[in-house]
């Protein structure tokens, strides 16, 4: 199984005194890829930033208030603020083919596995 350790959020690119949230994430693995779903309700697509530096994957975004004209907010179940989360990926991920799609407050990242050679068994000889 691949290691997907996470790091705590940093204050980089945060907006004012707004809180920083760690988006809940589901991670699935197939034979060909790792697929991640990060929940970021209210995130602004223009502020969404996904970077992969060596094995460090970082996702950040700002949540901005949406107030439709003519409506009065009665209940809000999430706060406006910043999202940030970091992951350490295994060397099996092919960083050239990463795809990111943001729809309905969910960021889907598809991280293809590299086509590396299978593990080789080493014969141990008696001395």
Order of alpha helices (4+ residues) and beta strands (2+ residues): beta-beta-beta-beta-beta-beta-beta-beta-beta
